[in-house]
Amino acid sequence: MNAPPPTVNEGGHFTKGRGGGCEGLTGASALCKTYCVTSPASDLAARDRRSSRSEVSLPPRNVTRCRKAIKEGAMACTAQSVKLNSGTAMPLLGLGTFKMHGYEVVYGALAAALEHGYRAVDTAAVYNNEADVARALRELLPRHGLTRADVFITSKLAPRDQGPGAAAAALQSLENLDPGGYLDLYLVHWPGTQGLPGEDPRNQELRRESWRLLEKLHGEGKLRAIGVSNYTVRHLEELLATCSIKPSVLQVEYHPHLVQKELLEYCQAHGIHMQAYSSLGMGHLLGEVTVQEVASRLGRTPAQVLLRWALERGVGVIPKSTGVERVASNAAVFDFKLTQEDMEKLDGMDKQLHYCWNPNTIA
């Protein structure tokens, strides 16, 4: 029996019919480096050491090495980016904002992120924090010597707005985040429609209509790039058969317990950049022996190893944290590499296990 599709509750968050909720570089894509501007530590640092999930502790002998890595990796402020098929450069590392609520929480997370080299932020209509993200960026960017053009902003279409309401919803996100400006990337958040059973064929019709409307906004320059989230190979094949503009990005759940090899290869073959959410498997992977062994040998945190695993595949990551130290640690992932043996061990953990919702249930 298929699980019902996720819906949006009164708080604006996805809910799941069964189980829990949820929080590549293409062959032709070129990597480039963008260099960031540092600034003094935020006066909110002490207040914003909160974190949504506890991290597995490193052995004491590795703490010094890990702190050194954070300083040399994150504080070096060197962030890699990928050139999308739209021509837009997108940072491979971004700050996720799922479940970030309240202006002070959003401000603290973004302050830490900008200080440690992040130049991308991921939000969505259903997160109910677009206005707070925009307000925080308006205050913080000048303090870091940055402008709107220096930050890559992503938002997403809510399942409730799938179909004829897609254009109005995208424009509302634009109004919330950058009035009179543009969004760097706008994604269809889910292949289904709120209120419809997953197997209902109207899901196909409505997401096709959404895409046509987003193509129009892309042509007007309001959405610099458009893409999808939680699509399977089947959903992508359907989209590519009818679209005028190919999706630039596919954002999906991706981690060593869900190694979506076929999906990644499909994206690479069609010039679609894959971006991972829930890179830590909602925390389930942090305590895995294999992950901890690799982390211990490298003097890194388990989270850094998991993020690096995706990056080694050319997959972008958007780790979410509201803690200053965790935000910094998550940025220190570009100054080390995993060995082929490490990658094979981590790949070998695959269980094809979704910790979030499963889009295979959507027609």
N, C-alpha and C positions, 0 to 999 in steps of 0.2 A: 504494500500500500504506500503510495507516495505521500510524503509529508506535505502539508499545505504550504503555499508560498509565504514568505515573510510579509508582515504588514507593518504599519506604523502606529504605535500606540499614542496615547494623549501627550506623552512627553516628547514625541517626535522621533522615537527610536524604532529600529526594526525589532520585531518580535518573531519568534520562530514557532511553527506549529508543533514541533517535537524536538526535544533536546534543548541545548543552550543557545543563547544569542551570541553575538560576535562583537567583539569589541564594537624582453631581452634585447638586450641590444640585438637589432636585426643584422643580418649578414652585411647589408649595405650601409648600416648606420655608422657614423663617425663619432668617436669620442673626442671631447674637448675638455679643457679645464677652465674653470672660472675662479678667479681669485677674489677673496672676500675682504671686507674691511673689519678690523677688530675695534673694540671700544672697551672702556673700563667696565668692570663687573657691575651688573644691575644692583640697585639698592634693594631689589626684591628677592635677591638670591636666597637669603636665609629663610624667607617666608615661603618660598616655593620649592622646598625640598621634598614635597609630597610626591608620591608615586602611586599609580593605579595597581601595581603588582610588585610583590617583593622579588628581588633578584637572588639567585643562588649564590652564596658566598664563594669567593675564590680561596684557595689555600693561602695561609698567611705569607708564604714565601713569594707568592705571585702578586701581592697587593702593590708593592712598590713598582714592579714592572708594568702593571696595569695602569697605575696613575701616570707613569712616564709615557705610556702609549696614548693616554687621553691628551696629555699636554702636547705631545709631538704630532698626534694625528688630528684631533679636533681643533686645537688652538692654532695649528698651522693654517687653518681656514682654506684648505684646498678641496673644493667640491667638484667631482666629475659630473659631466652631463652627457646626454645622448641627443643627437639630432633626430627629431621626429620626421615622419614622412610629410608633414605639413611645412617643414622648414624651420620649425620652432625648436630651440634648444631647451631641453628639460633636465633639471638636476636629477641625478640618480638617487639622491637622498633627500627626503622631505619629511616634514613633521606631520604626523597624523593627528587629528583633533577629535576623533570619535569619543563620545562621552565626556568631552571637556565642556563644562557648564559654568557660567558665571564669568563676568569680565575679568576679575582679578586672577582667576585660574588660567584663562586664555592668555592674558597679558604676561603672566609669569612664565608660562611655557614658551611663548614666542620670544620673550626677552632672552631667555637662555638659548633658544635655538639660533637666533640671529647672532648672538655673541660667539657661538661655537660653529659658525660657518654654514648653517642651513640657509638655503635660498629658495625653498619651496614649502608650501603649506597646503595640506589636503583637507577639505571640508566637504559638506554636503547639505542640501536643503533639510534632510531629516535630522541632521545633528543639532539644528536650532542654535547655531553659534556663528553664523556668517557675519552678522552685524558686529559681534564682539571681536571676531578676527579682523575685520576691516578697521574698527576703531583702534585696536591695539597696534596694527601696522601703521596707521597714520601717526600715532605717537612715537613709535619705536624707530621707524626707518630713518628719520632725520638724525637721531642720536647715533646711528651707525654709519652715517654718511651715505645712506642708500636712498634710492627713489623707488617708486612703484615698478619701474622697468627692471629693477634688480631682483624682483621676487616673482616666482612662478606660483600662481594661484589656481587651484583646481577645485571645482565644485561638481555636484551631481544632481541629476533629475530624480525626484522622488517617485516611487512606484504609483503613488496616487495621481500623479500628473502625466502618466504615460498616455500617449496619443495626442488628441487635439489640444490639450492643455500644455504641451511641452514647451512651446515657444514662450508663452506667458510666464511659465515657471522659470525658464532659463533667464529671461529678462529680469525677473524678480531677484534671482541670485546675483545677477550683474548689478542691479540697483543696491543690493545689500553690501556687496563687496567692493565695487568700484564704479560708482555712479558716473555715467557718461563716458566710461572707459571700455575695458574689455576684460574677459577672462582668458587666461592662458590655455586652460583645458576645461572642457565640460563633458561629463560622462553620463550615459544612461546607467543608472545605478543598479538596475535589476532587469532581467529580460521579461519578467512578468508584470502584471498590473494589480495593484491593490484591489481586493474585492473579487477577483476572478480566481477560480480554481486553476491550479497549475496546468492541467491538461486542456484547458479551454483554448480552442484555436484562435480566439479573439486576441490572445496575447501576441501572436505573430503579427496580426494586422495593426495592433496599436503600437508595437515597438517600431514597425516599419514607418508608421506615420510620424512617430517621434523623431526618427532619424531624418526624414525629409525636412522637417521643420528646423532641426539643428543644422542641417546642411545650408539652409537659407541664411541662418544667423552667422554661420561661419563665412559665407560669401560676403556678408555685410561687414565683416571684420570685428564683430562683437564677441565671437568665440574664436580665438586664434587656432585652436585645435579641438577636435571632438573625438570622443571615444566611447568605450563601453566598459561595464564592470559586471563581473559574475557571468559572463557568457562562456558557453562551452564551444567546442569545435563546431558542433551542429548549428548553434546560434550564429557563429561567425560565418559559416558557409552560406547560410540563408541571407545574412546581411550583405556579404560581398557579391551575391548574385543579383542584388537589386539596387545597391547604393550608387550614387554618383561620386561620392567622396569616401574613400576608405577610412576606417577608424585609425587614429594615430596611436591609441593606447588601449590595452586591455588590462584592467585592474582586477586581480583575483586573489583568493586565498592560496598561499604558496609557501611551503615549508617542508622539511624532511619527512614529515608524516603524510604529506600530500604532494608528492613529486609529480607534477603534471607535465610529464615529458612530451606527450603527444601535443598537448595544447601549446607548449613553448615552441616546439618545432614548427607547428602550424603558423604561429605568429611570426617567427623568424623567416619563414618561407614567403610570407605575404607583407613584410615590411611593417609589422605592427609591434610596437614596443610593449613588453609585458612588465607590469608593476605588481609587486606583492603587497598584500595586507595580511595581518595576523602572522607575521614572520616568526613569532615565538610560539605559534600554536596555542594562543591564549594562555601562555605560561607553561603548558604541558611539556614542552621540549627542554625547558631549562634544567630540569633534574635528570635528563637522560644521561646514562653513563657515557655513551659515545661522545655526546656534546661536551660533557665536563672533562673528559680525557683530552680532547683536542684543545679545549680552552686552557687547561692546566699546562699542557706542553708549550703553548704559545704565550702564556702569561696574559691571556685575554679573558673577558667575561663570556659566559655561555651565550648571552645575547649578541655580543659582537661576532662570535663564530657563526651564529645563525644568520645574521644580516650579511656577513661576508659570503656565506654559502650561496645566497641568492645573487649577490653582486658578481660572483665568479661566473655565473651563468648569464650575465648581462641583464639581469632582472632588477628593476628599481625597487626601492624599499621606502616605506613611510612609517617608521616606528613611532608609536605614540607614548609620550610620557609627560608628566607635569613636574617631575623632579629635576632640579638643575643638574645634579651629578649624573643622573641617568641620561638626560638629553646630551650632555657632553660625551659620555661614554659611547652612546649610540653613533655619534659622529666620527669616532676614531676607528673607522673601518676601511680607510683607503690606504693605509700605510703598512699593511701586511697582506699576505696571501695564504691560502690553504693549499696544501700539497694535493697531488692527484689521489694519493691514498686517503687523505682526509675527506676529499669530496666523495670518493667511493664509499667510505664508511658511512657518511651522512646520507648519501643516496640510498644506502642499504637499510635505512630506518623506515623506508616508505611503507605506509599502511593504507594508502588511498583513503585517509580519514579526514573528513570535513569537521572542523571544530565550529565552523559557522554554518550557514545554510547551504543546501546543495542545489545548484541550479539545474542539475539533470532532471529535476522534477517538473521543469517548465517546458511546455510544448513550444 
